[in-house]
Amino acid sequence: MKIAFCSKGCDLEAQVDERFGRADFFLIYNKETGEYTSVENMAKEAKGGAGALAVQQLVDNEVSVVIAPEAGPQALEALKNFNITVYSQNGAKTVQEALNLWSDEKLDPIEEPGKKGLHKV
Amino acid sequence: MKIAVLSGKGGTGKTTVSNNLAALVPEAVLIDCDVEEPNSHIFMVPLISGELEIQTRYPVIDEEKCIHCQKCAHFCRFNAIIAGPSLTMPLKDLCHDCGGCELLCPVGAISYENKDIGRIYSGTSRFGTRLIYGQLHIAELVGVKIINELNRQVKNMSLVIADSPPGTSCATVAALDDCDFALIVTEPTPFGVSDMKMVVELLRGKNIPFTVVINKAGLGNNEVYQYCNGENILISGEIPFDRSVARAYATGELAVEIDEEHRSLYLDLWRNVFAESEMNLED
């Protein structure tokens, strides 16, 4: 099972990013092997539809759980459709802390969407 | 002849200038292209004689036919389709209705459906000038199709004044379609000048001749004069900052209705702008 984190850097000690669609990186952790890879978020500089493009990258990387600060209404609906569960990273400063909290089942699922993006295109 | 009134910065006086001019020139047609927040009708008070609903299309996926090749998602530059190995999900709010995904789909799994995005109202104003304005529905994001329809409706009219959206986005570019001349409304403030520079770049890029009117003259500093001077941009008029204009505006009255002095300011502005636009048309 693959878990994605919104991250400001490329390793487990990196800070979590406080944005989902425009996070710097997605750090993708493989629960079975304990290995992780980092994916530079293509949606970071998108003019519009950043949330959608972020979801596309998670789908491409076969992620089934994402730990995020929040997700907008369209992104949340899309994540649901692609069977990706979203948990709130609240309380974690680094990816490692978020991973530990998630492993201990201490993270709450996000069920209500945050603010809608501006779509300035 | 189509003359666009635009500014870059919001609140410099696009509506003030375009409406005052339209009130003085009843043979003109005023179109309000600021479809996100049209307000010309508040001053022109038209008797509405025509309404038209504007629609856009968005893709719908037939999951029975879809082979999940993901070509549509890779193609869409607005990220309006998310595609996985067993699901293809369109996001209709992000779609710009280019039709590309439908053409591209190798198995014909994509079709388009319509949705309402806004409405166009037309009528004769209390000054006798025709007003056509568009209004984007609440929660809709893209008003370009409404502006395109406004343009289509006035295509063969001899004199059109277009109250344009602020900024230099797709909507402003759409308002400039078929435009022969532009009038930039600016104010003598750092923001007014900074945002005006983007409009100057846009108009030069589209080869549309233009002049400038300085609204709220007397406020701020002289940076705008220096800039226009340095760039060889003609200033067609100056409207002094005056509380009586703001007071009238707040009650839905135009400056040209206050007194002869304000009326002649706008008459002079119109003469200058019209003469300049005619001259450019001959060139």
Contacts between the chains, C-beta under 8 A, distances in Angstrom:
chain1	res1	chain2	res2	distance
A	43	B	79	7.4
A	46	B	79	6.6
A	48	B	78	6.4
A	48	B	79	7.3
A	48	B	94	6.6
A	49	B	78	5.6
A	49	B	79	3.3
A	49	B	80	6.5
A	49	B	91	7.1
A	49	B	94	4.5
A	50	B	79	7.6
A	52	B	79	4.2
A	52	B	80	7.1
A	52	B	82	5.6
A	52	B	91	5.4
A	52	B	94	6.1
A	53	B	79	4.3
A	55	B	82	5.4
A	56	B	73	6.3
A	56	B	79	7.0
A	56	B	82	4.9
A	56	B	83	7.3
A	59	B	82	6.5
A	59	B	83	7.5
A	59	B	84	4.2
A	74	B	91	5.5
A	74	B	93	6.7
A	74	B	94	7.5
A	78	B	82	5.4
A	78	B	89	5.9
A	78	B	91	7.1
A	81	B	87	6.2
A	81	B	89	5.4
A	82	B	82	7.2
A	82	B	84	5.4
A	82	B	87	6.2
A	82	B	89	7.5
A	119	B	93	7.2
A	119	B	94	6.9
A	119	B	141	4.8
A	119	B	142	7.8
A	120	B	169	7.0
A	121	B	78	6.5
A	121	B	96	7.5
A	121	B	142	7.8
A	121	B	169	7.9
A	121	B	170	6.9
